[in-house]
Amino acid sequence: MGKKLHRRNFFQKFFLSGTGFLLTSAFFRKANASPKDHAPLLSQSGNDTLKTIHNLRTIHGNFSNKVIPEHQLQQVLQASIQAPNASALQSYSIIVVKDRNKMKELCGYQGSALLLYCVDYNRLKAGARSLGYDYHPDGIMRFITGSTSTILAVQTAVIAAKALGIDSLATNGIHRGDMQRIWNMLDLPENHCYPLIALVLGYADQEPAFHKGRLDGAGVIHYEKYHQLTTDEIEEMTRKYDDKDLHLGLNDNWDKDHKHYLDWLFTRWLGVGAGRMDKESQAFTLLKRSQFADL
Ligand SMILES: Cc1cc2nc3c(=O)[nH]c(=O)nc-3n(C[C@H](O)[C@H](O)[C@H](O)COP(=O)(O)O)c2cc1C
């Protein structure tokens, strides 16, 4: 599971400082505005939902032993299933795990509860079978649509949890190591069920030192049509990642041996230059077994 589980070690101190710009529409559209510049659109909106979204931040592993009250966990689950879902199929399953050792083995993290979100059509298949229908939700489009519905349920849970004062970590730790363990540990069906992401819920035992920023402006938000970044805008993006006050990156120590944060990102984190993929990944083998890959 190794290095990636310790991302939190990269995070350094300093909170993003608040700014007090006027919220004019011209300001909103300013292409080169930094994430810090836009923060007031949410934080000073006077709207509780937007403020909750503004205050979202991930806890990277340091959850306390405090237990989420059962009725609040149920509120989070009920909020989660309110998310948009294609064809009203709710093509997912949410597996609630409270055993902390099991959580650790599943995803490398532990909190008060773990919600494992799987793209899953087995409930629907059972309904079809009971009525005499042969329903085969095969292929990549089923997986894409199912994943979209699943992920929307995840983020709805994240926001609901935060509104209740519960912290979270979305993690793909379930895809590290031998992925078959997830099927084995949770009795997942082999067909038409694929573990997509785990959401660990709990309470921070220590506040993160700062709020992470987000890249904003040109190349992220496009108006009316796709905008290819100009050379200047690409340089501006590189500069923004280098600006440690914006907290856009994973690591603040990149400048020890790299000119830009993006040099560190591509070479050290994303492994660019290490060669192309030369064999099928276990993720794809299991996707094929799930019947979610096209023939
Ligand atoms: C698919 C996915 C997998 C992730 N896996 C991890 C993980 O294993 N460990 C981790 O610390 N952060 C992980 N993250 C990142 C955090 O959940 C979080 O989004 C990110 O650190 C941004 O921080 P913030 O929420 O504090 O702004 C993952 C995010 C996504 C969407």
The ligand as an ORCA input file, in Angstrom:
! r2SCAN-3c Opt
* xyz 0 1
  C     -10.613      8.857     -6.158
  C      -9.904      9.550     -5.024
  C      -8.994      8.858     -4.255
  C      -8.314      9.467     -3.212
  N      -7.474      8.731     -2.418
  C      -6.843      9.329     -1.385
  C      -6.056      8.561     -0.490
  O      -5.941      7.350     -0.610
  N      -5.417      9.212      0.510
  C      -5.538     10.551      0.703
  O      -4.947     11.064      1.636
  N      -6.290     11.315     -0.116
  C      -6.957     10.721     -1.149
  N      -7.755     11.462     -1.986
  C      -7.743     12.918     -1.878
  C      -8.618     13.431     -0.815
  O      -9.812     12.691     -0.697
  C      -8.957     14.924     -1.061
  O      -9.870     15.017     -2.094
  C      -7.782     15.764     -1.435
  O      -6.732     15.530     -0.575
  C      -8.164     17.253     -1.390
  O      -8.096     17.711     -0.093
  P      -9.215     18.567      0.574
  O     -10.464     17.734      0.489
  O      -8.718     18.769      1.975
  O      -9.338     19.831     -0.170
  C      -8.510     10.843     -2.978
  C      -9.466     11.551     -3.714
  C     -10.163     10.912     -4.719
  C     -11.225     11.676     -5.482
*
